[in-house]
Amino acid sequence: MKERGTLQAVKCENGASRLADSLYCKQHASERGNYFCLSCRTIVCTVCIVNEHADHQATEMTALIRQQQLDVQDLRDVVQARSDTLRKRLAHLEALRLVITTTTIIIVIIIVIIVVVR
């Protein structure tokens, strides 16, 4: 059974991951968790945010989700940039390998010609 009051991804029928629609407060199981207490790292409802968590740092779930989506996009951009750099380096290394292989073949041919001519 899924633990209430925590952020967790669920699989949709199409396989895509999304935030569960049923995020509820741990303390008030029938109350939707519209806030995330940053101090306790738990999802809380409106009742809890003004009572037990009044002195804590908190954010609305929608703002937290938006920020996490931006963070994920930033990470994707970094990974894409690094991937592009690595692809370019790999292409360069493959070109160098080809040059070394060709040069080695030429040297072997020259050595064979020198040995045969002597």
LUMTI-254860 format. One record per residue (C-alpha): chain; x, y, z; residue in one letter. Coordinates in pm, 1 decimal. Each point is the difference from the previous one (the first is absolute). Layout:
<recs>
- A,X,Y,Z,A
...
</recs>
This chain:
<recs>
- A,0.0,0.0,0.0,M
- A,125.9,349.3,-83.4,K
- A,98.9,217.8,291.0,E
- A,-205.5,316.0,20.0,R
- A,166.4,337.2,33.2,G
- A,307.7,-66.3,-207.1,T
- A,89.8,94.5,-354.8,L
- A,-5.3,-300.1,-226.1,Q
- A,-33.4,-60.4,-368.9,A
- A,-252.4,-244.4,-138.0,V
- A,-10.4,-168.8,-338.7,K
- A,-283.9,94.6,-231.3,C
- A,-153.5,-252.0,-234.9,E
- A,208.9,144.4,-283.5,N
- A,318.2,-48.8,205.2,G
- A,61.1,370.7,61.5,A
- A,88.7,103.3,351.7,S
- A,-206.9,268.1,172.1,R
- A,-60.2,126.4,350.4,L
- A,-281.8,-192.0,166.6,A
- A,-331.2,185.7,0.5,D
- A,-81.2,-133.4,342.6,S
- A,256.8,168.6,222.9,L
- A,-156.2,25.3,340.1,Y
- A,106.0,122.9,340.4,C
- A,147.1,-267.2,228.3,K
- A,-183.0,133.9,302.6,Q
- A,-332.9,72.0,-173.0,H
- A,-48.8,-282.2,-248.7,A
- A,-305.7,160.1,-158.3,S
- A,174.1,335.7,-56.5,E
- A,189.7,61.0,-319.2,R
- A,364.2,95.4,56.1,G
- A,27.1,340.2,-163.4,N
- A,323.4,96.2,177.6,Y
- A,342.0,-147.1,50.0,F
- A,169.4,68.1,332.3,C
- A,366.0,51.4,-88.4,L
- A,101.7,-27.1,364.2,S
- A,-162.4,-342.4,48.7,C
- A,20.8,-105.8,-366.6,R
- A,-360.7,-113.3,-0.9,T
- A,-324.0,82.6,-176.8,I
- A,-252.3,181.1,216.4,V
- A,-352.9,135.0,-32.5,C
- A,-124.5,352.5,66.1,T
- A,-96.1,-88.2,358.7,V
- A,349.7,-125.9,78.8,C
- A,179.6,286.8,-173.4,I
- A,-169.6,256.7,228.1,V
- A,26.7,-211.9,315.8,N
- A,279.5,-255.8,48.4,E
- A,218.4,139.7,-278.2,H
- A,-66.8,372.6,49.6,A
- A,361.2,76.6,97.1,D
- A,150.3,-220.4,-269.8,H
- A,119.9,83.1,-348.1,Q
- A,-260.9,-118.6,-249.2,A
- A,-101.5,40.5,-361.0,T
- A,-307.0,-73.2,-205.8,E
- A,15.7,-332.9,-178.9,M
- A,-60.7,167.9,-336.8,T
- A,299.3,231.3,53.9,A
- A,216.5,-292.5,113.3,L
- A,-98.2,-207.2,-302.1,I
- A,63.3,293.0,-235.3,R
- A,345.2,55.9,151.4,Q
- A,86.3,-368.4,-22.1,Q
- A,-108.4,-4.8,-365.0,Q
- A,233.1,294.9,-67.4,L
- A,281.7,-175.2,187.9,D
- A,-52.7,-316.4,-203.7,V
- A,5.7,200.6,-323.8,Q
- A,323.2,170.7,108.6,D
- A,154.5,-341.0,69.7,L
- A,-118.4,-127.7,-338.4,R
- A,165.1,297.7,-166.9,D
- A,328.8,-68.4,182.1,V
- A,-12.9,-369.2,-92.6,V
- A,-77.5,85.5,-363.1,Q
- A,291.6,244.6,-18.4,A
- A,238.0,-255.3,153.1,R
- A,-132.7,-267.6,-232.9,S
- A,63.4,222.5,-302.2,D
- A,354.7,70.8,122.1,T
- A,68.8,-369.8,53.9,L
- A,-134.3,-85.4,-347.5,R
- A,236.2,255.8,-155.4,K
- A,294.2,-135.0,199.8,R
- A,-86.4,-355.0,-100.4,L
- A,-13.7,99.6,-367.3,A
- A,340.9,167.0,37.3,H
- A,145.0,-310.5,167.6,L
- A,-139.3,-221.9,-275.6,E
- A,164.7,222.9,-259.9,A
- A,329.9,-23.4,189.9,L
- A,-33.1,-379.3,16.6,R
- A,-45.9,-9.8,-375.7,L
- A,310.8,215.2,-51.9,V
- A,205.1,-221.2,233.7,I
- A,-123.4,-317.7,-168.6,T
- A,77.5,137.9,-345.8,T
- A,342.3,123.3,109.7,T
- A,79.5,-339.0,154.7,T
- A,-92.0,-178.4,-323.8,I
- A,217.6,238.2,-200.8,I
- A,295.1,-54.8,235.1,I
- A,-39.6,-378.3,-25.2,V
- A,-8.6,23.9,-381.1,I
- A,314.7,217.0,0.2,I
- A,177.9,-247.6,229.2,I
- A,-100.2,-290.9,-225.6,V
- A,127.0,189.1,-310.0,I
- A,330.2,79.8,175.3,I
- A,46.3,-364.5,104.0,V
- A,-85.1,-129.9,-349.6,V
- A,227.6,251.8,-177.1,V
- A,303.6,-90.4,215.0,R
</recs>
